[in-house]
């Protein structure tokens, strides 16, 4: 039985319906959207746990956990309201000059670094320098943060010589993401060391579990006088550590020699966590290794963190696929044990321990009795944030995977614009998979990946050899001199190589642009082979920024790729078709907008615009009646059906 919930942030009506699987399948939206709806109602402006006293709003890591869950949901839905919520939440603290209100660097509290990831998200999406300046304040804290003698970050200045598992999550994912952004390769050795030292100093050889904290000085009353370890294995501490590893790994340079060390630690971690999973419920106890201890209880935040860690690690190939069953069992247990249906479209998460720590005033001795004495509440932000992260992973896993075993390759040879980034490094930009500003393809790239595709980028001239493993090859908006001082024009050799690849079964996507914004003369030499010619006009112009109707293209019933909907396609080149090329969409003037050509064993899709870039799929700009995001997923699904697995 779960411990009685002593306190609740959210008052729950006596008429609240209990959650059950049947209710989920009736009229309710996905759990992630329902949990997010509750979040955005409880914490409208910022993470204020005491609405009667707004002065108590703090720069707190809890908020960063929630916002990363919201960010994941935004990327999966294209609903711009989620981005607006993130931005509003951080703008409560970040001034126009990039200072962070209610933050004090001299505290050297590693918890305060956590929200830096949300600042980096806002910077990458908007390009506003204030967010980068604010993130740099946190980076500067890490550079000055006190450390143990071997180099591990102290948890806080008020907890000298101590490393806690919690601190790895609070500091290292931001450390890695910022280092990747500014291309500081040396930082990744330090990041790897934090995990190596934490495991070395706090791991129990018998169980493989890690103790909550380690005191290098061995001076704390909670610290073992020989080892410096704290006395118990707290569930959420292990959860923080696991999430830290998978979040760091996503920004760790692929070929860095120390990446494998973190993956090895993650595998040892997963083995230990699986062993203490409750076999009946699939969940984990607050104190992990004492399931029969008096007062011990199944705990929501740790269980959610383990689901997120294991599912994300399996998705990225860092853990064997067998661990997904561990995550799935826990996910079902969370729904049964902790999810409460409040009203149609809104849920609450029960069963999260509010806080547990070591030392301080009043003193926390790390004993078993201490851990189970802390209050357990409903809709604690740490639990809710971890649950959102877990939901994102499990809902991705549940999506159809028509692209499984297939690779989509994005050209960066014909389209290879370069500019200087905030650190004066060269940055390849414009229609790139990992590019989050308006001109990037990060949303479309996520749709490919969530559908099972592997995404890749080709920086060399295409050949049948380097396209051998590609199922889909995409060329977008080739450069000309205005965009690139040394543009690579499509040559006769390129045409031969690409057409031979298509003829053998490849799926080619050509995305042009209107004449003032793309090199079409040479691009047409390739398109013409497939019966398509970019006419070089500029249709769908929007003379007034908010006059979206002028760029509306309506998909009628019966389209072979898209369901009926309104699309926004701005300043596109219409197509002239011949031979085997078939029109699949016309504009209001009757001009061809999209075409499909069957060519040998392959397929070619053509449109005169890169229309699925972030600006017109992420929900921040277009009115809700335009369904470019949904169309992007439909195109992914269709391409997957045309493509074959390449071995």
KOLTOR-613366 format. One record per residue (C-alpha): residue in one letter; x, y, z. Coordinates in steps of 0.2 Angstrom, whole numbers, plus 5000, padded with zeros to 4 digits. Each point is the difference from the previous one (the first is absolute). Layout:
% KOLTOR-613366
aXYZ
...
***
This chain:
% KOLTOR-613366
x500050005000
x500650184997
x500350115014
x498650125004
x500250174990
x500350125014
x499850164989
x499450054983
x500550164990
x498449984990
x498349985009
x499149854992
x498150005000
x499149855008
x499149974983
x501749974991
x500049854989
x501349875003
x501149964985
x499849844991
x500549934984
x498250014993
x499950185003
x501650034991
x499349924984
x498450095000
x500050194996
x501650065009
x501650064991
x501749925003
x500650005018
x501450124996
x498750144994
x498949975015
x501550015012
x500650164991
x498350085001
x500049975019
x501850085001
x499450154990
x498650035011
x500849985017
x501650104995
x499450134988
x501450125001
x501449925009
x500349865013
x499150085014
x499649865013
x499150135011
x498950114990
x499550115015
x501850055001
x500850044983
x501650075008
x500449825003
x500349964982
x501749934998
x501349964987
x499749825003
x500649844991
x498249935001
x499550114987
x501349954988
x499549825001
x498250044996
x500550124986
x501149864992
x498449895000
x499050144992
x501450024987
x499949824995
x498150014998
x500250164989
x501249914989
x498849854998
x498450104997
x500550174992
x498950095012
x500750175002
x499150025017
x501349895008
x501450114994
x499150165006
x499949925017
x501849965001
x500550184994
x498850085012
x500649905015
x501950044997
x499650194995
x499450015018
x501849995005
x501050064985
x500250194998
x500250084983
x501950015003
x500249825004
x500150005019
x499149875010
x498950075014
x499949915016
x501649904997
x501650035009
x501649924993
x501050025016
x498849875008
x500949874989
x498549895000
x500149874986
x498149995000
x499950174993
x500949954984
x498649884995
x498850134991
x501550054989
x499349874987
x498450094999
x501050164997
x501049914986
x498349944992
x499450184999
x501650064993
x500149874987
x498250034994
x499950195001
x501850054998
x499750135014
x501750045008
x499350035017
x499749815002
x501749964995
x500750135012
x499049935014
x500649834996
x501850065000
x499750065018
x499749825005
x501549944989
x501050125010
x499449935016
x500649834995
x501750074995
x500250075018
x499049865009
x500949935015
x500649824998
x500649855009
x501949965000
x499849894985
x498950124990
x498249965004
x498850145002
x499450045018
x498149985001
x499950175008
x501250125009
x499149975016
x500349814998
x501950004997
x501049854993
x498349914996
x499449934984
x498249954999
x499249904986
x498850144998
x501350124995
x500549904985
x498350034992
x500050185006
x501750054992
x500649884987
x498650004986
x500250194999
x501949995001
x499949884985
x498750104990
x500950165002
x501749934996
x499349924984
x499350174995
x501650095002
x501049854994
x501149985016
x500649834997
x501150005016
x498550025011
x499449824996
x501549925009
x499450095016
x498249954997
x500549824998
x501150015016
x498550065010
x499049844997
x501649895002
x500450085017
x498249995006
x499949824996
x501749965007
x499650085017
x498249965003
x499749834991
x499649855011
x500949854993
x498849875006
x498450084993
x500750124986
x498950145007
x500750175004
x499950085017
x499150175001
x501650095004
x501850005004
x501050115011
x501950014995
x500450075017
x499049865010
x499650145012
x498149994999
x499049905012
x499149914986
x501749954992
x500849835003
x501650045009
x501049884988
x499250034983
x499150165002
x498449934993
x498250045006
x499149855007
x498549974988
x499549984982
x498750144997
x498949964985
x499950184993
x501950035002
x500349854989
x498750074988
x500950164998
x501649914997
x499249904986
x499250154991
x501650095001
x500949874990
x498849984986
x499850194999
x501950034999
x500249864987
x498950094988
x501250144999
x501649905002
x501150014984
x499749834991
x501849964998
x500650065017
x501149865008
x499150025017
x498249984994
x500249815002
x500450035018
x498350085004
x499149874990
x500949865010
x499550095016
x498250014994
x500049824996
x500549955018
x498750135006
x498749914990
x500449835007
x499950065018
x498450094997
x499249854992
x500449895015
x499150115012
x498450034989
x498549945010
x499449844990
x498250035003
x499750184996
x501550034990
x500450155010
x501450055012
x500050045019
x500650165008
x501449915008
x500549884986
x500749855009
x498749985014
x498449964992
x499349925016
x500750135012
x498750085011
x499250154992
x500949984984
x498950044985
x500050004981
x500550174994
x499550104984
x501450114996
x501449875001
x498949884990
x499750134986
x501950045000
x500449824997
x498749984986
x500750154991
x501849955002
x499849824994
x498850044986
x501150144994
x501649905001
x499249854990
x499350124987
x501850074997
x500849835001
x501050035016
x499149865009
x499549834993
x498249994994
x499549885014
x499950155012
x498550074991
x499049875008
x500650065017
x499450184996
x498449944993
x499549905015
x500450155011
x499050124988
x498549895002
x500250005019
x500250195001
x498350014991
x499249885011
x500750065017
x500350194998
x499050084986
x498450085006
x498750064987
x499450175006
x498850054986
x500049974981
x501650054993
x500950025017
x500949885012
x501150015016
x501549905005
x499949935018
x501449925010
x501550114999
x501150035015
x500250195002
x501850015004
x501449895007
x501850065004
x501549985011
x500650125014
x499350175002
x498950075013
x499049915007
x501349874997
x499649864988
x501149855005
x499649894985
x499349865010
x498649894994
x498850085012
x500450174994
x499649964982
x498349935003
x499650145012
x499950134986
x498350054994
x499349934984
x498950114989
x499050024984
x500650104986
x501850035006
x500950084986
x501449895001
x498949854998
x498950084987
x501550064990
x500849825000
x498349934995
x499950114985
x501749954995
x499549825002
x498450034990
x500950074986
x501149854998
x498649875002
x498950094988
x501450014987
x500349825002
x498149964997
x500050104984
x500049894984
x501849974993
x499849994981
x501850064998
x500849875011
x501649944992
x500050144988
x501150164999
x499550174993
x501550104994
x499950194999
x501250094988
x501250125006
x501150014984
x498950104988
x499250095015
x501450055012
x499850185006
x501350045014
x499950145012
x500950055017
x499149945016
x500050105017
x501849935003
x500650054983
x500149824994
x499549954983
x498249935000
x499249914986
x498250055000
x498350024990
x499049844999
x501049895012
x499449865010
x500650065017
x499650194996
x498750075012
x499750174993
x498750054987
x501049944986
x500549835007
x499249824997
x500149955018
x498149965001
x500049914984
x501649905005
x499149955016
x498549944991
x501249894989
x500949935016
x498449975009
x499449904986
x501549895001
x501150084987
x501850035003
x500550184994
x501650044992
x500950144991
x501049994984
x501450134998
x500749934985
x499449994982
x498749864998
x500649844992
x499249834999
x501349945013
x499750135013
x498149984998
x500149825001
x499349995017
x498750144998
x498249964998
x499550184997
x501150144994
x499450195002
x500750144990
x499450185006
x500250174992
x501749994992
x501250145003
x500550144988
x501350145002
x498950115010
x499949875014
x501749914998
x501650074992
x500549834993
x498349914996
x500049824994
x498850004985
x499249844994
x501149924986
x499749874987
x501049885011
x498950045015
x498449974989
x500749834994
x500449945017
x498450065008
x498949934986
x500949835000
x499749995019
x498150044998
x499949884986
x500649865011
x498750045013
x500450165009
x498850135006
x500450184995
x499350165007
x500350164991
x499550165008
x500350164990
x499650185004
x499450154990
x501350074988
x500750145010
x500449885014
x500749854992
x501249944986
x498749924988
x501049994983
x501149855005
x498749935012
x498849984986
x501349894990
x499749885014
x498150035002
x499749984981
x500649825000
x498549965010
x498850114989
x500050155011
x500550184997
x500050145013
x499250144991
x501050135010
x498450115004
x499650065018
x498349945005
x499250015017
x500750175004
x499550085016
x500050194998
x499450035018
x500849905014
x498349945007
x499149974983
x500349825001
x498649964988
x501050054985
x501249855003
x498649875003
x499949844990
x498649895003
x500249815000
x498449924993
x499249835004
x500949864992
x501850065000
x501249855000
x501150075014
x499050135010
x498450005009
x498850154995
x500850165008
x500650184998
x501950014997
x501050165001
x501350004985
x500850174998
x501050074985
x500149834991
x500549964982
x498649914991
x500449854989
x499849954982
x499849824998
x500349884986
x500249814997
x499849895015
x499850155012
x498350005008
x499350155009
x499449975018
x499550175005
x499550164991
x499750185006
x498550114999
x500650054982
x500249824994
x501950005000
x500949855006
x500750015017
x500649825004
x500449854989
x500549825001
x501049904987
x500249824999
x501849974993
x500649834998
x499849915017
x500150175009
x498950155004
x500250194998
x499050135010
x500250184995
x499350175007
x500650174996
x500350055018
x500949945016
x498350035008
x500249885015
x501350115009
x499750045018
x499350174997
x498549924992
x499849845010
x500450055019
x498350095004
x500850165004
x499550104985
x498649924990
x498250015004
x499349835006
x499149964984
x501649974991
x500649825002
x501850004994
x500649905015
x498749864997
x500450014982
x501949975004
x499549845009
x499049944986
x501450034988
x501249905011
x498749865001
x499850004981
x501950014996
x500249855012
x498849904990
x500950044984
x501749965007
x500949835003
x501249955013
x501850024994
x501349875006
***
